[in-house]
Amino acid sequence: MVTVIKKGSDKKLLSQLLKEALKTKGVDTHKYCGVISLKEDPLVIQKRMRDEWE
């Protein structure tokens, strides 16, 4: 994202542009914490999935 700031802009406009630039966009991943219950260690699953390519 590009924000153009012209010389002589007032502080109110600058603070508004800064707030808009700092807004986070994306997915709230915290709502998915603890949703999946695994029966084995995630690292074991990951290693097994990596070995499938060989």
DSSP file (Angstrom, degrees, kcal/mol; ACC not computed):
  #  RESIDUE AA STRUCTURE BP1 BP2  ACC     N-H-->O    O-->H-N    N-H-->O    O-->H-N    TCO  KAPPA ALPHA  PHI   PSI    X-CA   Y-CA   Z-CA
    1    1 A M              0   0    0      0, 0.0     2,-0.5     0, 0.0    20,-0.0   0.000 360.0 360.0 360.0 137.0    0.0    0.0    0.0
    2    2 A V        -     0   0    0      2,-0.0     2,-0.5     0, 0.0     0, 0.0  -0.942 360.0-166.8-115.5 131.9    1.3    3.4   -0.9
    3    3 A T        -     0   0    0     -2,-0.5     2,-0.6     2,-0.0    14,-0.0  -0.979  10.6-149.6-119.8 124.7    0.3    6.6    0.9
    4    4 A V        -     0   0    0     -2,-0.5     2,-0.6     2,-0.0    -2,-0.0  -0.827  11.1-168.8 -96.4 123.3    1.2   10.0   -0.6
    5    5 A I        -     0   0    0     -2,-0.6     2,-0.3     4,-0.0     3,-0.0  -0.954   9.2-153.5-114.1 120.3    1.8   12.7    1.9
    6    6 A K    >   -     0   0    0     -2,-0.6     3,-1.6     1,-0.1     2,-0.1  -0.625  29.2 -94.3 -93.8 152.3    2.0   16.2    0.5
    7    7 A K  T 3  S+     0   0    0     -2,-0.3    -1,-0.1     1,-0.3     0, 0.0  -0.409 111.2  28.4 -63.3 132.6    3.9   19.1    2.0
    8    8 A G  T 3  S+     0   0    0      1,-0.3    -1,-0.3    -2,-0.1     2,-0.1   0.492  80.9 151.1  94.2   5.2    1.7   21.2    4.2
    9    9 A S    <   -     0   0    0     -3,-1.6    -1,-0.3     1,-0.1     2,-0.1  -0.426  46.7-115.1 -68.0 144.3   -0.7   18.4    5.2
   10   10 A D     >  -     0   0    0      1,-0.1     4,-1.9    -2,-0.1     3,-0.2  -0.370  19.0-113.4 -81.0 162.9   -2.3   18.9    8.6
   11   11 A K  H  > S+     0   0    0      1,-0.2     4,-2.6     2,-0.2     5,-0.2   0.818 113.4  59.5 -65.5 -32.6   -1.7   16.6   11.5
   12   12 A K  H  > S+     0   0    0      1,-0.2     4,-1.9     2,-0.2    -1,-0.2   0.921 107.7  45.1 -63.9 -43.8   -5.2   15.4   11.6
   13   13 A L  H  > S+     0   0    0      2,-0.2     4,-2.4    -3,-0.2    -1,-0.2   0.896 112.7  51.9 -66.1 -40.7   -5.0   14.0    8.0
   14   14 A L  H  X S+     0   0    0     -4,-1.9     4,-2.2     1,-0.2    -2,-0.2   0.912 109.8  48.1 -63.4 -43.1   -1.6   12.5    8.7
   15   15 A S  H  X S+     0   0    0     -4,-2.6     4,-2.2     2,-0.2    -1,-0.2   0.880 111.4  51.1 -66.5 -36.5   -2.9   10.6   11.8
   16   16 A Q  H  X S+     0   0    0     -4,-1.9     4,-2.0    -5,-0.2    -2,-0.2   0.919 111.2  47.5 -65.1 -44.1   -5.9    9.4    9.9
   17   17 A L  H  X S+     0   0    0     -4,-2.4     4,-1.9     1,-0.2    -2,-0.2   0.878 111.3  51.9 -64.2 -37.9   -3.7    8.1    7.1
   18   18 A L  H  X S+     0   0    0     -4,-2.2     4,-1.7     2,-0.2    -2,-0.2   0.907 108.4  50.3 -65.8 -42.5   -1.4    6.4    9.6
   19   19 A K  H  X S+     0   0    0     -4,-2.2     4,-0.6     1,-0.2    -2,-0.2   0.901 110.9  49.5 -62.3 -41.3   -4.4    4.6   11.3
   20   20 A E  H >< S+     0   0    0     -4,-2.0     3,-0.6     1,-0.2    -1,-0.2   0.872 110.6  50.4 -65.8 -36.5   -5.6    3.3    8.0
   21   21 A A  H 3< S+     0   0    0     -4,-1.9    -1,-0.2     1,-0.2    -2,-0.2   0.811 109.7  50.7 -71.8 -29.6   -2.2    2.1    7.0
   22   22 A L  H 3< S+     0   0    0     -4,-1.7    -1,-0.2    -5,-0.1    -2,-0.2   0.498  79.3 118.6 -89.6  -3.6   -1.8    0.2   10.3
   23   23 A K    <<  -     0   0    0     -4,-0.6     2,-0.4    -3,-0.6    -3,-0.0  -0.413  64.8-127.9 -63.3 133.8   -5.1   -1.6   10.2
   24   24 A T        -     0   0    0     -2,-0.1     2,-0.4     2,-0.0    -1,-0.1  -0.678  24.2-166.5 -86.4 137.0   -4.5   -5.4   10.2
   25   25 A K        +     0   0    0     -2,-0.4     2,-0.3     2,-0.0     0, 0.0  -0.918  40.5  60.4-118.9 148.0   -6.2   -7.3    7.5
   26   26 A G  S    S-     0   0    0     -2,-0.4     2,-0.4     2,-0.0    -2,-0.0  -0.957  83.0 -29.5 139.8-156.7   -6.6  -11.0    7.4
   27   27 A V        -     0   0    0     -2,-0.3     2,-1.2     1,-0.0     3,-0.1  -0.789  47.1-124.7-104.9 139.6   -8.0  -13.9    9.3
   28   28 A D    >   -     0   0    0     -2,-0.4     3,-0.8     1,-0.2     4,-0.2  -0.715  30.6-179.5 -81.5  99.2   -8.6  -14.1   13.0
   29   29 A T  G >   +     0   0    0     -2,-1.2     3,-1.4     1,-0.2     4,-0.3   0.655  66.9  77.0 -78.3 -15.4   -6.7  -17.3   13.7
   30   30 A H  G >  S+     0   0    0      1,-0.3     3,-1.0     2,-0.2    -1,-0.2   0.767  84.1  64.5 -67.4 -23.9   -7.3  -17.2   17.5
   31   31 A K  G <  S+     0   0    0     -3,-0.8    -1,-0.3     1,-0.2    -2,-0.2   0.665 100.4  53.0 -73.6 -13.0  -10.9  -18.5   16.9
   32   32 A Y  G X  S+     0   0    0     -3,-1.4     3,-1.6    -4,-0.2     4,-0.4   0.428  78.5 122.0 -98.9  -0.5   -9.5  -21.7   15.6
   33   33 A C  T <  S+     0   0    0     -3,-1.0    -3,-0.0    -4,-0.3     0, 0.0  -0.448  83.8   5.8 -66.0 128.3   -7.2  -22.5   18.6
   34   34 A G  T 3  S+     0   0    0     -2,-0.2    -1,-0.3     2,-0.1    -2,-0.1   0.571  93.2 117.7  79.2   9.6   -8.1  -25.8   20.1
   35   35 A V    <   +     0   0    0     -3,-1.6     2,-0.5     1,-0.1    -2,-0.1   0.886  65.5  59.3 -76.5 -39.1  -10.6  -26.8   17.5
   36   36 A I        -     0   0    0     -4,-0.4     2,-0.6     2,-0.0    -2,-0.1  -0.781  68.6-159.0 -95.3 129.5   -8.7  -29.9   16.2
   37   37 A S        -     0   0    0     -2,-0.5     2,-0.3     2,-0.0    -2,-0.0  -0.942  14.1-157.6-108.2 117.9   -7.9  -32.7   18.7
   38   38 A L        -     0   0    0     -2,-0.6     3,-0.0     1,-0.1    -2,-0.0  -0.682  17.4-154.2 -97.0 146.0   -5.0  -34.8   17.4
   39   39 A K  S    S+     0   0    0     -2,-0.3     2,-0.3     2,-0.1    -1,-0.1   0.574  80.4  34.4 -94.1 -11.2   -4.4  -38.4   18.5
   40   40 A E  S    S-     0   0    0      1,-0.0    -2,-0.0     2,-0.0     5,-0.0  -0.893 101.5 -72.4-137.2 170.5   -0.6  -38.2   17.8
   41   41 A D    >>  -     0   0    0     -2,-0.3     4,-1.8     1,-0.1     3,-0.5  -0.362  36.4-134.2 -64.3 132.6    2.2  -35.7   18.0
   42   42 A P  H 3> S+     0   0    0      0, 0.0     4,-2.4     0, 0.0    -1,-0.1   0.827 105.4  56.8 -58.3 -32.9    2.0  -33.0   15.3
   43   43 A L  H 3> S+     0   0    0      2,-0.2     4,-2.4     1,-0.2     5,-0.2   0.873 105.2  50.8 -67.8 -35.8    5.7  -33.4   14.6
   44   44 A V  H <> S+     0   0    0     -3,-0.5     4,-2.2     2,-0.2    -1,-0.2   0.909 111.1  48.8 -65.6 -42.0    5.3  -37.1   13.9
   45   45 A I  H  X S+     0   0    0     -4,-1.8     4,-2.3     2,-0.2    -2,-0.2   0.921 111.5  49.8 -62.2 -44.3    2.5  -36.3   11.5
   46   46 A Q  H  X S+     0   0    0     -4,-2.4     4,-2.1     1,-0.2    -2,-0.2   0.912 110.8  48.3 -63.4 -44.1    4.6  -33.6    9.8
   47   47 A K  H  X S+     0   0    0     -4,-2.4     4,-2.0     1,-0.2    -1,-0.2   0.902 111.5  50.6 -63.6 -40.7    7.6  -36.0    9.3
   48   48 A R  H  X S+     0   0    0     -4,-2.2     4,-0.8     1,-0.2    -2,-0.2   0.903 110.5  49.1 -63.6 -41.1    5.3  -38.7    7.9
   49   49 A M  H  < S+     0   0    0     -4,-2.3     3,-0.5     1,-0.2     4,-0.3   0.867 110.7  50.6 -67.3 -35.8    3.8  -36.3    5.4
   50   50 A R  H >< S+     0   0    0     -4,-2.1     3,-1.1     1,-0.2     4,-0.3   0.861 106.2  55.5 -68.5 -35.2    7.2  -35.1    4.3
   51   51 A D  H >< S+     0   0    0     -4,-2.0     3,-1.0     1,-0.2    -1,-0.2   0.675  90.5  75.3 -72.5 -16.3    8.4  -38.7    3.8
   52   52 A E  T 3< S+     0   0    0     -4,-0.8    -1,-0.2    -3,-0.5    -2,-0.2   0.762  88.1  60.8 -65.9 -23.6    5.4  -39.3    1.4
   53   53 A W  T <         0   0    0     -3,-1.1    -1,-0.2    -4,-0.3    -2,-0.2   0.686 360.0 360.0 -78.1 -17.6    7.3  -37.3   -1.3
   54   54 A E    <         0   0    0     -3,-1.0    -1,-0.2    -4,-0.3    -2,-0.2   0.473 360.0 360.0 -83.4 360.0   10.2  -39.6   -1.4
